[in-house]
């Protein structure tokens, strides 16, 4: 049994097709087929049922594949440990980032990391908070940039910065000409939210003081996934939004209003599993993110962290995973 054979059966499980798995593993299809046959003969168990379409693992095959995934993660951890001990910034890093932050931070972050870690190959994946938490635990990603605290005891969180929320208003809103935003009586039914799976919704519900007993279903008029879409809806006079400060970097100040102190913020952290070993790279990423932030986010200010990880919307989202 070899590490390469374990990689082959994991690829077959993911692709459920010999030709595609061979392409992923960069081997010929006959070569992959022979290696699978050799492994099955060695252990005396059929890992895949070849009579089913698509290719399907057997009951025992599922257990073997899960163990193979664990072994491969541990092999990667050994490699990462050696690289870290040698203080080398090289290799591959699979980075996840929440969708409400990615469009605004990643362009700044990439340029900074090109300078401090030019030999690291970053694979960047955008996703929901719940999905990123799952991917960290399974090893599908190495690091996530996301809102915290997650409340997950298997994850380690390294806080990088606090991102304020601002109100995004059109000129017809009662607070449009004020210096600061305060919740108005009619705002709860005008608040625009993203798709239910976003922890972003849970954050907004806490900011606005909405409870599970409130008639929040009225606010889920639009099934959308983009802060930029929310902003366009506001400009079209279809409601108002509360959005993270980084999403307003290139916006006119006339469209958004800050909250009075204590300002509601979300805590943004680098999150890893408890087995993550690339400590030097994590330090460099932390520094790179901080250095690329606008000065307004580095200043001290009176803030209040919002609650979200115990929200029914977030709990409902992760329960589907």
Beta strands, then each sheet from edge to edge (+ up, - down):
strand 1: 48-49
strand 2: 56-57
strand 3: 91-98
strand 4: 120-127
strand 5: 143-148
strand 6: 155-168
strand 7: 180-181
strand 8: 241-244
strand 9: 256-259
strand 10: 263-273
strand 11: 303-305
sheet 1: 1+ 2-
sheet 2: 4+ 3+ 5+ 10- 6+ 8-
sheet 3: 4+ 3+ 5+ 10- 11-
sheet 4: 4+ 3+ 5+ 10- 6+ 9- 7-
end
